[in-house]
Amino acid sequence: MNAAMLHHGSVGIVMLVHTALDRAEEVARHWYAAGCPVVIHCDRNTPKADYAAFREALSDLPDILFSRRHKCEWGTWGIVAATQEASELMLAQFPAVRHVYLASGSCLPLRPVQELIDYLAERPRTDFIESATTADVPWTVGGLDEERFTLRFPFSWRRHRKLFDRYVAIQRAVRFRRRIPNGIVPHMGSQWWCLTRQTLSAILQDPERATYDRYFRRVWIPDESYFQTLARQYSTNIESRSLTLSKFDFQGKPHIFYDDHLQLLRRSDCFVARKIWPFADRLYEAFLTTPEGAMSRTEPNPGKIDRIFAKAVERRTRGRPGLYMQSRFPNDGWENGTTSGLYSVFQGFAELFENFEPWLAKVTGARVHGHLFAPDRVDFGADQTVINGALCDSAAIRDYNRKAFLTSLIWNTRGERQCFQLGPEDIPGPRTKPGKELDLDLSWLLARDPNAQISVISGAWAVPLFKSNRNFAEIRAEAAKLQKIESEHLDVLRSPYSKARIRIWTMADFIENPMEPLQTIIDEIGHKTLRRLAEAPKMADLTGFGQFLQNLKNQGMHPYLMGDFPVVGEPVGLQGNKPRKPYLVQ
């Protein structure tokens, strides 16, 4: 390839380089070998020794030129100044260039360069540059859309963030507004464009360029608006798209392509991609050195992989239901559902029925636990001490993060319905830690989880007290504490913010007809057979329970959560069932 041929190249490449100079050298040689003149701008922040070595490495190629260096800090004018400097040199030194393609040192040609040359030759008057007004731009990240053109930004957003934010706040407070020169309409778009000589030279040689430069010097991120705005003044045919595949995540940071993205990049049909990881040897080898990297002559269509990137963004920001990761964990509400599957919570059932847990496991096939949030230990089903996910029965470890414990339990037992017992004694607060406020975080966690099925027999906590052999003064004090805790817990469950499937019965109402609510609960869990529920678990002997509640009243404690129990005799549902037997459906 001789110099004369290079001077007649119709596409010139302007490269903005700042790191990975060895890779930039490879790509520059690739452009050169295809007949494209190259002008390189190297960031002034790059060490002088590295820059000197970089120039020396390319000194054997006469038509690779270097422009005057500028400091190129993200979001500042230096990037535009560097682009202007390199573009002026390109237009002055290579008069045969018809299109100027702006690329970075981390850009990688995906198709044979000759295909790009032929593609642009068929469109000699077309400028390829993303250019849209702020009202039409959905991709801005950082809270500044129109304001980036009407306020001043003399401070670096990255190095002087507090000054940047403070100065913006002051301008907003005094209602400062810059005048946009000559009535131009600000446009925004990708930094990576391909402009015709006619359009680019008109921008750089505009008599009002000093005015525009002075204005855009204080615009935020001017490299995404300077050429995008001024191209609208001169271009006769703008294709508002970039020929460079450049994807950004939800934070506005560019996606980096690695070796395992090889097939993805081939499917894009784009001419150039950024940002390539400098150690992606497989990508550089495939697209720069082997003919197999060539693709068919098709229209560039980055939309073919937009769906994949959209899924990646959704997976990163929303994730899978009930699975937490570092990028979402500190942000409340970023979880895609609190838990990963349906589960059932029973409150008061184990106290009212004998051997309730084995019976429930038998009729549903679910894994049934005891009180997972008991103060002393985690009561896993079948007296296990460790279950799936290496979750142990230590109350201290569980209480370090109760939400994480529950979500981990549901996640690690996916495919198996989990059921567990809950009671007012499981809710931390004054009872377990004297002098401490009642902690209802667990109550809110369960109430707000759409996957939770919560069934409550209010007041059933009194049955163990009724059967205990304790002094009555102790029983009365304990009953008052438990009733206060359960009352506040039920207020949470009844909140309009609750999303769980919640059913609450008073104890008196439940025992009048226990089969109907039990059948409903079992049906929701999913019965192993299609037959109706034939028997209920054996209910505890409540003879004298009404008098027990009356004694509590006589001692000054009002046990209202149980409902109306007769002082003498038994509730309707318990009459005529002596000796006590399982309930049968006729």
C-alpha positions as CSV (number, residue, x, y, z in Angstrom):
1,M,0.0,0.0,0.0
2,N,1.7,3.3,-1.1
3,A,1.2,6.8,0.3
4,A,-0.5,8.0,-2.9
5,M,-3.3,5.4,-2.5
6,L,-3.7,6.4,1.1
7,H,-4.1,10.0,0.2
8,H,-7.0,9.1,-2.1
9,G,-8.9,7.3,0.7
10,S,-12.5,8.5,0.8
11,V,-13.0,7.8,4.5
12,G,-10.8,9.4,7.2
13,I,-10.6,8.1,10.7
14,V,-10.3,10.4,13.7
15,M,-9.3,8.4,16.8
16,L,-9.5,9.7,20.4
17,V,-7.1,7.8,22.5
18,H,-6.2,7.9,26.1
19,T,-5.5,4.3,27.4
20,A,-4.6,0.9,26.1
21,L,-2.3,2.4,23.5
22,D,-1.1,-1.0,22.3
23,R,-4.7,-1.8,21.3
24,A,-5.1,1.6,19.7
25,E,-2.0,0.9,17.6
26,E,-3.4,-2.4,16.3
27,V,-6.7,-0.7,15.3
28,A,-4.9,2.3,13.7
29,R,-2.9,-0.1,11.6
30,H,-6.0,-1.9,10.6
31,W,-7.7,1.3,9.4
32,Y,-4.5,2.3,7.6
33,A,-4.1,-1.1,5.8
34,A,-7.6,-0.6,4.4
35,G,-6.6,2.7,2.8
36,C,-8.1,5.1,5.4
37,P,-6.0,8.0,6.6
38,V,-5.9,8.3,10.3
39,V,-5.5,11.3,12.7
40,I,-5.0,10.4,16.3
41,H,-5.5,12.6,19.3
42,C,-4.0,11.3,22.5
43,D,-5.3,12.7,25.8
44,R,-2.8,15.1,27.5
45,N,-3.3,13.2,30.7
46,T,-1.6,10.3,29.2
47,P,2.1,10.1,30.4
48,K,4.6,11.7,28.1
49,A,6.7,8.6,28.0
50,D,3.8,6.4,27.0
51,Y,2.7,8.9,24.3
52,A,6.3,9.1,22.9
53,A,6.4,5.3,22.7
54,F,3.0,5.2,21.0
55,R,4.1,7.7,18.3
56,E,7.3,5.9,17.8
57,A,5.5,2.6,17.3
58,L,3.4,4.2,14.4
59,S,6.2,6.2,12.9
60,D,6.7,3.7,10.0
61,L,3.2,4.7,8.7
62,P,3.5,8.2,7.1
63,D,-0.2,8.9,6.8
64,I,-1.1,8.4,10.4
65,L,-0.9,11.8,11.9
66,F,-1.1,13.1,15.5
67,S,-3.0,16.3,16.4
68,R,-2.2,18.8,19.2
69,R,-3.1,17.3,22.6
70,H,-5.9,18.5,24.9
71,K,-7.0,17.3,28.4
72,C,-10.0,15.2,27.8
73,E,-12.0,14.8,31.0
74,W,-15.4,13.3,30.9
75,G,-18.2,15.8,30.5
76,T,-15.9,18.8,29.7
77,W,-15.0,20.9,26.7
78,G,-11.7,19.1,26.2
79,I,-13.2,16.3,24.3
80,V,-14.8,18.7,21.8
81,A,-11.6,20.7,21.4
82,A,-9.7,17.4,20.7
83,T,-12.2,16.4,18.1
84,Q,-12.1,19.8,16.4
85,E,-8.3,19.8,16.4
86,A,-8.0,16.3,14.9
87,S,-10.8,17.0,12.3
88,E,-9.2,20.2,11.1
89,L,-5.9,18.3,10.6
90,M,-7.8,15.6,8.7
91,L,-9.6,18.0,6.3
92,A,-6.4,20.0,5.7
93,Q,-4.0,17.1,5.1
94,F,-6.3,14.7,3.2
95,P,-8.4,16.6,0.6
96,A,-9.7,13.4,-0.9
97,V,-11.5,12.4,2.3
98,R,-15.3,12.6,1.8
99,H,-16.5,11.2,5.2
100,V,-14.8,11.6,8.5
101,Y,-15.5,8.8,11.0
102,L,-15.0,9.6,14.7
103,A,-13.8,6.6,16.8
104,S,-12.1,6.0,20.0
105,G,-9.0,3.9,20.9
106,S,-11.4,1.2,22.3
107,C,-13.4,1.0,19.1
108,L,-13.1,-2.2,17.1
109,P,-14.1,-2.6,13.4
110,L,-16.5,-5.5,13.1
111,R,-16.8,-5.7,9.3
112,P,-14.2,-5.4,6.6
113,V,-13.3,-1.7,6.3
114,Q,-13.9,-1.8,2.6
115,E,-17.6,-2.5,3.3
116,L,-17.8,0.7,5.3
117,I,-16.0,2.6,2.5
118,D,-18.5,1.2,-0.1
119,Y,-21.5,1.9,2.2
120,L,-20.5,5.6,2.6
121,A,-19.6,5.9,-1.1
122,E,-23.2,5.0,-1.9
123,R,-24.4,7.8,0.4
124,P,-22.0,10.7,-0.4
125,R,-24.3,13.4,1.0
126,T,-25.5,11.6,4.2
127,D,-24.3,12.5,7.7
128,F,-24.7,9.7,10.3
129,I,-25.0,11.4,13.7
130,E,-27.5,10.9,16.4
131,S,-29.3,14.2,16.8
132,A,-32.5,14.7,18.8
133,T,-33.9,17.5,20.9
134,T,-34.0,17.1,24.7
135,A,-37.8,16.5,24.6
136,D,-37.2,13.4,22.4
137,V,-34.2,11.9,24.2
138,P,-35.0,9.1,26.6
139,W,-31.4,8.2,27.5
140,T,-30.2,11.1,29.6
141,V,-29.0,10.1,33.0
142,G,-28.3,12.5,35.8
143,G,-31.3,14.8,36.1
144,L,-30.3,17.5,33.6
145,D,-32.0,17.6,30.3
146,E,-32.8,21.1,29.1
147,E,-30.9,22.7,32.0
148,R,-27.6,21.4,30.6
149,F,-28.0,24.1,27.9
150,T,-29.4,26.9,30.0
151,L,-27.1,26.8,33.1
152,R,-23.3,27.1,33.4
153,F,-21.1,24.2,34.4
154,P,-17.6,25.5,35.2
155,F,-16.8,22.7,37.6
156,S,-16.0,19.0,36.9
157,W,-18.9,16.7,37.9
158,R,-16.4,13.9,38.7
159,R,-13.6,15.8,40.5
160,H,-15.7,18.6,42.2
161,R,-19.1,17.0,42.6
162,K,-20.1,19.2,45.6
163,L,-19.1,22.4,43.8
164,F,-20.9,21.2,40.7
165,D,-24.2,20.5,42.7
166,R,-23.9,23.6,44.7
167,Y,-23.4,25.9,41.7
168,V,-26.4,24.3,39.9
169,A,-28.5,24.8,43.0
170,I,-27.5,28.5,43.2
171,Q,-28.4,29.1,39.5
172,R,-31.8,27.4,40.0
173,A,-32.4,29.6,43.1
174,V,-31.7,32.9,41.3
175,R,-33.4,31.6,38.2
176,F,-30.4,32.1,36.1
177,R,-30.8,31.2,32.4
178,R,-28.2,31.4,29.6
179,R,-29.2,32.7,26.3
180,I,-28.7,30.2,23.5
181,P,-26.8,32.0,20.6
182,N,-28.4,32.8,17.3
183,G,-31.6,30.9,18.1
184,I,-30.1,27.4,17.5
185,V,-32.0,24.5,18.8
186,P,-29.9,22.2,21.1
187,H,-29.8,18.6,20.0
188,M,-28.2,15.6,21.7
189,G,-26.9,12.2,20.7
190,S,-24.0,9.8,20.7
191,Q,-20.5,11.2,20.6
192,W,-19.5,8.8,17.8
193,W,-20.5,10.2,14.4
194,C,-19.6,10.0,10.7
195,L,-19.9,13.4,8.9
196,T,-19.4,14.5,5.4
197,R,-16.6,16.9,4.5
198,Q,-19.1,19.5,3.6
199,T,-21.0,19.4,6.9
200,L,-17.9,19.0,9.1
201,S,-16.0,21.8,7.3
202,A,-19.0,24.1,7.6
203,I,-19.1,23.6,11.4
204,L,-15.4,24.2,11.8
205,Q,-15.2,27.2,9.5
206,D,-18.5,28.9,10.6
207,P,-18.0,32.7,11.1
208,E,-19.9,32.3,14.4
209,R,-17.7,29.4,15.6
210,A,-16.1,31.5,18.4
211,T,-19.6,32.3,19.7
212,Y,-20.7,28.7,19.6
213,D,-17.5,27.5,21.2
214,R,-17.8,30.0,24.0
215,Y,-21.4,28.9,24.6
216,F,-20.8,25.1,24.5
217,R,-17.7,25.4,26.6
218,R,-20.0,25.8,29.7
219,V,-22.6,23.2,28.5
220,W,-22.6,20.0,30.5
221,I,-21.2,17.0,28.4
222,P,-20.7,19.1,25.3
223,D,-19.3,16.2,23.3
224,E,-22.9,14.8,23.1
225,S,-24.4,18.1,21.9
226,Y,-21.9,20.3,20.0
227,F,-21.7,18.5,16.7
228,Q,-25.2,17.1,17.2
229,T,-26.6,20.6,17.3
230,L,-24.5,22.4,14.7
231,A,-24.9,19.6,12.2
232,R,-28.6,20.5,12.0
233,Q,-27.5,24.0,10.8
234,Y,-25.6,22.7,7.7
235,S,-26.5,19.1,6.8
236,T,-28.7,18.5,3.9
237,N,-29.4,14.8,4.8
238,I,-29.0,13.6,8.4
239,E,-29.5,10.0,9.4
240,S,-30.1,10.3,13.1
241,R,-28.2,7.2,14.1
242,S,-24.6,6.2,14.7
243,L,-22.8,3.6,12.7
244,T,-20.9,2.6,15.9
245,L,-22.5,0.1,18.2
246,S,-22.4,1.7,21.6
247,K,-24.6,0.5,24.4
248,F,-25.2,2.1,27.8
249,D,-26.5,0.7,31.1
250,F,-29.2,2.2,33.3
251,Q,-26.6,4.4,35.0
252,G,-25.4,5.9,31.7
253,K,-22.1,3.9,31.7
254,P,-21.0,2.2,28.5
255,H,-21.3,-1.5,28.3
256,I,-17.9,-3.2,27.9
257,F,-17.6,-6.1,25.4
258,Y,-15.6,-9.1,26.3
259,D,-14.5,-12.3,24.5
260,D,-17.7,-14.1,25.2
261,H,-19.6,-11.4,23.2
262,L,-18.1,-12.5,19.9
263,Q,-21.2,-14.0,18.4
264,L,-23.3,-11.2,19.8
265,L,-21.2,-8.6,18.0
266,R,-21.3,-10.6,14.8
267,R,-25.1,-10.6,14.8
268,S,-25.2,-6.8,15.2
269,D,-24.1,-6.2,11.5
270,C,-22.6,-2.9,12.7
271,F,-19.4,-1.5,11.2
272,V,-17.7,-0.6,14.5
273,A,-18.3,-1.4,18.2
274,R,-17.2,0.2,21.4
275,K,-16.3,-0.2,24.2
276,I,-14.0,-3.3,23.8
277,W,-12.1,-4.6,26.8
278,P,-8.3,-4.2,26.1
279,F,-7.6,-7.8,27.1
280,A,-10.3,-9.3,24.8
281,D,-7.7,-11.1,22.7
282,R,-10.3,-13.3,21.0
283,L,-12.3,-10.3,19.8
284,Y,-9.2,-8.4,18.4
285,E,-7.9,-11.6,16.7
286,A,-11.3,-12.4,15.2
287,F,-12.1,-9.0,13.8
288,L,-8.7,-7.6,12.9
289,T,-6.7,-10.6,11.6
290,T,-8.9,-13.3,10.3
291,P,-11.2,-13.2,7.2
292,E,-13.8,-15.3,9.1
293,G,-14.6,-12.1,11.0
294,A,-16.2,-10.7,7.9
295,M,-19.9,-10.5,7.7
296,S,-22.4,-10.2,5.0
297,R,-23.1,-6.9,3.3
298,T,-26.2,-6.0,5.3
299,E,-27.6,-2.8,6.7
300,P,-26.2,-2.1,10.2
301,N,-28.9,-3.1,12.6
302,P,-28.0,-2.7,16.3
303,G,-31.7,-3.2,17.1
304,K,-31.2,-6.9,16.6
305,I,-29.4,-7.1,19.9
306,D,-31.3,-4.3,21.7
307,R,-33.6,-7.0,23.2
308,I,-30.6,-8.7,24.7
309,F,-29.3,-5.5,26.2
310,A,-32.7,-4.6,27.5
311,K,-32.9,-8.0,29.2
312,A,-29.5,-7.4,30.7
313,V,-30.5,-4.0,32.1
314,E,-33.7,-5.5,33.5
315,R,-31.8,-8.4,35.1
316,R,-29.4,-6.0,36.7
317,T,-32.0,-3.5,38.0
318,R,-34.8,-5.9,38.8
319,G,-33.2,-9.3,38.9
320,R,-35.1,-12.5,39.6
321,P,-37.9,-12.4,42.2
322,G,-36.6,-13.1,45.7
323,L,-32.9,-13.1,44.7
324,Y,-30.8,-10.2,45.9
325,M,-27.5,-8.9,44.6
326,Q,-25.0,-6.2,45.5
327,S,-26.1,-3.7,42.9
328,R,-29.7,-3.7,44.2
329,F,-29.5,-4.7,47.8
330,P,-28.8,-1.2,49.3
331,N,-31.7,0.3,47.4
332,D,-35.1,-0.3,49.1
333,G,-37.8,-1.3,46.7
334,W,-35.4,-2.4,43.9
335,E,-36.1,-6.1,44.6
336,N,-38.3,-7.8,42.0
337,G,-40.6,-9.2,44.6
338,T,-39.7,-9.8,48.2
339,T,-39.6,-13.6,47.9
340,S,-39.3,-16.1,45.1
341,G,-42.3,-18.3,45.7
342,L,-45.5,-18.8,47.6
343,Y,-45.5,-19.8,51.3
344,S,-48.0,-20.0,54.2
345,V,-47.9,-18.5,57.6
346,F,-50.1,-19.9,60.4
347,Q,-50.8,-18.0,63.6
348,G,-52.6,-19.7,66.4
349,F,-53.1,-23.0,64.7
350,A,-50.4,-24.9,66.5
351,E,-51.7,-23.6,69.8
352,L,-55.3,-24.5,69.1
353,F,-54.8,-28.0,67.5
354,E,-52.7,-30.9,68.7
355,N,-50.1,-32.1,66.4
356,F,-51.1,-29.5,63.8
357,E,-47.7,-29.5,61.9
358,P,-47.6,-33.3,61.1
359,W,-51.2,-33.2,60.1
360,L,-50.7,-30.2,57.7
361,A,-47.6,-31.9,56.2
362,K,-49.6,-35.0,55.6
363,V,-52.6,-33.4,53.8
364,T,-50.6,-30.8,51.8
365,G,-47.2,-32.5,51.0
366,A,-45.6,-29.1,51.9
367,R,-42.6,-28.7,54.2
368,V,-44.1,-27.6,57.6
369,H,-41.9,-25.9,60.1
370,G,-42.5,-24.8,63.7
371,H,-41.9,-21.2,64.9
372,L,-39.1,-20.1,62.5
373,F,-38.8,-16.8,64.4
374,A,-38.9,-18.2,68.0
375,P,-36.7,-16.2,70.4
376,D,-34.5,-19.1,71.3
377,R,-33.9,-21.0,68.0
378,V,-35.2,-21.5,64.5
379,D,-37.6,-24.4,64.7
380,F,-37.2,-26.1,61.3
381,G,-39.4,-29.0,60.4
382,A,-38.4,-32.5,61.4
383,D,-36.1,-31.0,64.1
384,Q,-33.5,-30.2,61.5
385,T,-30.6,-27.9,62.5
386,V,-29.5,-27.0,59.0
387,I,-31.5,-26.9,55.8
388,N,-31.1,-25.9,52.1
389,G,-28.7,-22.9,51.6
390,A,-26.8,-23.7,54.8
391,L,-29.4,-22.0,56.9
392,C,-28.8,-23.0,60.5
393,D,-31.1,-22.9,63.5
394,S,-29.2,-20.1,65.3
395,A,-31.5,-17.3,66.4
396,A,-28.6,-14.9,66.6
397,I,-27.6,-15.4,62.9
398,R,-31.3,-15.3,61.8
399,D,-31.9,-12.0,63.8
400,Y,-28.9,-10.3,62.2
401,N,-31.2,-9.9,59.1
402,R,-34.6,-11.4,59.4
403,K,-35.6,-10.4,55.9
404,A,-32.5,-12.0,54.4
405,F,-33.3,-15.2,56.4
406,L,-36.8,-15.5,55.1
407,T,-35.9,-14.7,51.5
408,S,-33.0,-17.1,51.5
409,L,-35.2,-19.8,52.9
410,I,-37.8,-19.4,50.2
411,W,-35.2,-19.1,47.5
412,N,-33.2,-22.1,48.5
413,T,-36.3,-24.3,48.7
414,R,-37.8,-23.3,45.4
415,G,-40.4,-25.8,44.1
416,E,-41.5,-26.8,47.6
417,R,-44.2,-25.0,49.5
418,Q,-42.9,-23.7,52.9
419,C,-45.3,-23.4,55.9
420,F,-44.3,-22.1,59.3
421,Q,-45.9,-21.0,62.6
422,L,-45.9,-17.4,63.9
423,G,-47.0,-15.9,67.2
424,P,-46.8,-12.7,69.2
425,E,-43.9,-14.2,71.1
426,D,-41.9,-14.3,67.8
427,I,-42.1,-10.6,67.3
428,P,-39.1,-8.9,69.0
429,G,-39.9,-6.0,71.4
430,P,-40.5,-5.3,75.0
431,R,-41.2,-9.0,75.8
432,T,-37.8,-10.2,74.7
433,K,-35.8,-7.0,75.2
434,P,-37.1,-5.0,78.1
435,G,-37.2,-1.2,77.5
436,K,-37.1,-1.6,73.7
437,E,-39.9,-0.5,71.3
438,L,-41.9,-3.2,69.6
439,D,-40.2,-4.2,66.3
440,L,-42.8,-4.7,63.6
441,D,-40.4,-5.1,60.7
442,L,-41.2,-8.8,60.4
443,S,-45.0,-8.0,60.4
444,W,-44.5,-5.5,57.6
445,L,-42.3,-7.8,55.6
446,L,-44.9,-10.5,55.6
447,A,-47.9,-8.2,55.1
448,R,-46.3,-6.5,52.0
449,D,-45.3,-9.8,50.4
450,P,-47.8,-10.9,47.7
451,N,-46.4,-14.4,48.0
452,A,-47.4,-14.8,51.6
453,Q,-50.6,-16.6,52.6
454,I,-51.3,-15.6,56.2
455,S,-53.9,-17.3,58.3
456,V,-54.5,-16.0,61.9
457,I,-56.6,-17.3,64.8
458,S,-56.4,-14.2,67.0
459,G,-56.2,-14.9,70.7
460,A,-55.1,-18.5,70.4
461,W,-51.8,-17.7,72.2
462,A,-54.0,-17.8,75.4
463,V,-54.4,-21.6,75.1
464,P,-50.8,-22.4,76.3
465,L,-51.2,-19.9,79.1
466,F,-54.5,-21.6,80.0
467,K,-52.8,-25.0,80.2
468,S,-49.7,-23.7,82.0
469,N,-48.9,-24.3,85.6
470,R,-47.9,-20.8,86.5
471,N,-49.1,-18.3,89.1
472,F,-52.1,-16.4,87.8
473,A,-50.5,-13.0,88.3
474,E,-47.7,-14.1,85.9
475,I,-50.3,-15.4,83.5
476,R,-52.2,-12.1,83.6
477,A,-49.1,-10.0,82.9
478,E,-47.9,-12.3,80.1
479,A,-51.4,-12.3,78.5
480,A,-51.5,-8.5,78.6
481,K,-48.1,-8.3,76.8
482,L,-49.0,-10.9,74.2
483,Q,-52.4,-9.3,73.4
484,K,-50.7,-5.9,72.9
485,I,-48.2,-7.4,70.6
486,E,-50.7,-9.3,68.6
487,S,-53.0,-6.3,68.4
488,E,-50.3,-4.2,66.8
489,H,-49.3,-7.1,64.5
490,L,-52.9,-7.4,63.3
491,D,-53.1,-3.6,62.7
492,V,-50.2,-4.1,60.3
493,L,-51.9,-7.0,58.5
494,R,-55.0,-5.0,58.1
495,S,-53.1,-2.0,56.7
496,P,-54.1,-0.8,53.2
497,Y,-50.5,-1.3,52.2
498,S,-50.7,-5.1,52.8
499,K,-50.4,-7.2,49.7
500,A,-50.4,-10.7,51.2
501,R,-53.4,-13.0,51.1
502,I,-54.6,-12.5,54.7
503,R,-57.4,-14.2,56.7
504,I,-58.1,-13.4,60.3
505,W,-60.6,-15.2,62.6
506,T,-61.2,-14.7,66.3
507,M,-60.7,-17.9,68.2
508,A,-64.4,-18.1,69.1
509,D,-65.5,-17.7,65.5
510,F,-63.0,-20.2,64.2
511,I,-63.9,-23.1,66.5
512,E,-67.7,-22.8,65.7
513,N,-66.9,-24.2,62.2
514,P,-63.2,-25.1,61.8
515,M,-63.7,-27.3,58.7
516,E,-64.6,-24.5,56.3
517,P,-61.6,-22.2,56.9
518,L,-59.3,-25.2,57.0
519,Q,-60.6,-26.4,53.7
520,T,-60.1,-23.0,52.2
521,I,-56.5,-22.8,53.4
522,I,-55.7,-26.3,52.2
523,D,-57.2,-25.6,48.8
524,E,-55.0,-22.5,48.4
525,I,-51.8,-24.4,49.4
526,G,-52.7,-27.2,46.9
527,H,-54.0,-30.5,48.2
528,K,-52.2,-33.6,47.1
529,T,-55.6,-35.2,46.1
530,L,-58.8,-34.0,44.6
531,R,-60.9,-35.3,47.5
532,R,-62.5,-32.9,50.0
533,L,-60.8,-32.6,53.4
534,A,-62.2,-35.5,55.5
535,E,-60.8,-34.7,58.9
536,A,-59.4,-31.9,60.9
537,P,-56.6,-32.2,63.5
538,K,-57.6,-32.9,67.1
539,M,-58.5,-29.6,68.8
540,A,-57.1,-28.9,72.3
541,D,-59.4,-29.5,75.3
542,L,-60.9,-26.1,76.0
543,T,-63.1,-27.1,78.9
544,G,-63.0,-24.2,81.4
545,F,-61.4,-21.8,78.9
546,G,-64.3,-19.4,79.1
547,Q,-63.9,-19.2,82.9
548,F,-60.2,-18.6,82.4
549,L,-60.9,-15.6,80.3
550,Q,-63.4,-14.3,82.9
551,N,-60.7,-14.7,85.5
552,L,-58.4,-12.5,83.4
553,K,-61.1,-9.9,83.2
554,N,-61.6,-10.1,87.0
555,Q,-57.9,-9.4,87.4
556,G,-58.2,-6.2,85.3
557,M,-57.1,-7.6,81.9
558,H,-59.6,-7.5,79.0
559,P,-59.0,-10.4,76.6
560,Y,-60.9,-9.2,73.6
561,L,-58.9,-10.8,70.8
562,M,-60.5,-14.3,71.4
563,G,-64.0,-13.2,70.7
564,D,-67.1,-14.1,72.8
565,F,-66.5,-17.2,74.8
566,P,-69.3,-18.2,77.2
567,V,-68.2,-18.3,80.8
568,V,-70.3,-21.5,81.5
569,G,-70.4,-24.3,79.0
570,E,-68.6,-24.4,75.6
571,P,-68.9,-22.5,72.3
572,V,-71.4,-23.9,69.8
573,G,-68.7,-25.7,67.8
574,L,-67.5,-27.7,70.7
575,Q,-70.9,-28.9,72.1
576,G,-71.8,-32.5,71.7
577,N,-68.3,-33.7,71.0
578,K,-67.3,-35.6,74.1
579,P,-65.2,-37.6,74.0
580,R,-63.2,-35.3,71.7
581,K,-62.7,-36.9,68.2
582,P,-61.6,-35.6,64.8
583,Y,-64.2,-33.7,62.9
584,L,-65.9,-35.6,60.0
585,V,-67.5,-34.2,56.9
586,Q,-70.8,-36.1,56.2
